Amino acid sequence: MAARKSSAKDRPSYRCTECGWSTAKWLGRCPECQAWGTVEEVGAAPGVRTTAAGRVSTPALPIGQVDARQAEARSTGVDELDRVLGGGLVPGAVVLLAGEPGVGKSTLLLDVAAKAAAPAHRTLYVTGEESASQVRMRADRIGALDDNLFLAAETDLSAVLGHLDAVQPSLLVMDSVQTVASSEIDGAPGGVSQVREVAGALIRASKERGMATLLVGHVTKDGTIAGPRLLEHLVDVVLHFEGDRHARLRLVRGVKNRYGTTDEVGCFELHDEGIVGLADPSGLFLTRRDEPVPGTCLTVTLEGRRPLVAEVQALTVDSQIPSPRRTTSGLETSRVSMMLAVLEQRGRISALGKRDIYSATVGGVKLTEPAADLAVALALASAASDTPLPKNLVAIGEVGLAGEVRRVTGVQRRLAEAARLGFTHALVPSDPGRVPAGMRVKEVADVGEALRTLPRLSGGGRRSAGGREERPGRAEREEPVPGAH
């Protein structure tokens, strides 16, 4: 007698413990996250089922009759966070904030929870990583005390849902989603199944109650959000909290936003008393000095849509070893190496190859966009020749391997920010567009022309060595604005 074939519901299923991807057969490597040895058997695969039509909760309406006022954002009380969120928190929205340990996520959200609390809008802060007394000590330090801010230390999902019924908050802060677990699901807190269940329950509660929710998420060693990628798809907004723990600057960058754009960046400064929003953060990236110093050049970078003036510094010294050192901080090592090669080959500066070279940025800012190439090249050339650049000069442009200076996006916004801070001269690629009043702009086609133009700028000449005319604004001013670099 032939053996009875196993049905589909008796077949085992397998799931990746890293990303949650499931399959009907075992694989040594997960095709979703490319991790080895993470596919494990989880039990019989569910049989195919069909769902019958049921009663609808709310009837479908023409889109013009849908009330859009229910999606109006309410301010969090922190202007820089409102900028990234697109105006504030929308009722029922779920926001995931991720960042490295110690960057300041808990401090920022505790400040937001206190400022958003009001008699008609209670806030519930649930901590799963600290005790209630520890959070209270932080609240005393940063001044985040309010009678409408409620605090609970829980790691059980059912207890968290019970607090929601008791407090009826308008804003929930969950720190963090990886520390909460449900007794109905097998697995340790932070696992794929637990994170999926906890996030799903909190999202359902937020949508049903019209309650905004801020979830704190952990990150892996490579900087990505820990847990299943499904978590990022379920939430409405994904924010990354970035910053070097040794620097004061912190950036909140939008990765996903269903209620606004993702090209806004919020800037914060870390103090002993907490985190303070910076409406004008360019001052952190500049060094105030009376006289120019060789090896420094200013540029304007774009963080999202926000222009920031940053300073690039370079230092060259005689090397004592056969292989000279190349050290960078805040700059990409590959871009700096490219600028060294361009300066040596196209700019005819041969003294760089046998010297130790150190390059860095000021204030902890990271310059990764190609628009900073020209400033890096000029800083290196200035350090090699021990000649300071003009005091009120900014350099903007991408430099190619042939030495050409290429156009970059947002030149007009960059020049407007530089003019607002009092800078009077700029080196830019061709066709920069409308020039701000009071700023004299020189267009350079290649690195060699930029190097030849620098003495002319300091001397106030009207033409560069290559014969290209300056493009002054409507109202020229030769004296620097007080307080400018």
Protein Blocks (a to p, Z undefined) as FASTA:
>chain_A
ZZddddfklpccdddfklopacfbdcfbdfklopghkaccebjcdddddddddddfbdcd
dfklpcfklmpccdehiaklmmmnoopacehiacdddddehilmmmmmmmmmmmmgcfkl
ccddddfkbcfklmmmmmmmnopacfkbccdddfbfklmmmmmmmnopabdcdddfklpc
cfkbgcdehiaklmmmmmmmmmmmmmmnopacdddddddfkopaedjfklmmmpmbdcdd
eddfkbmbdcdddfbdckbcfkbccdddddfkbccddfblmlmmpccdfbdcehiacddd
dehjaccdddddddddddfbfbdcdddehiafklmmmmmmmmmmmnopaklmmpccdddd
ehhiacfbfklmmmmmmmmmmmmnopacdfkbcceddddfkopacddehklmmmmmmmmn
opabdcddehebjadehiacdddfbfklmmmmmmmmmnopabdfkopacdddfbdcfbdc
ehiZZ
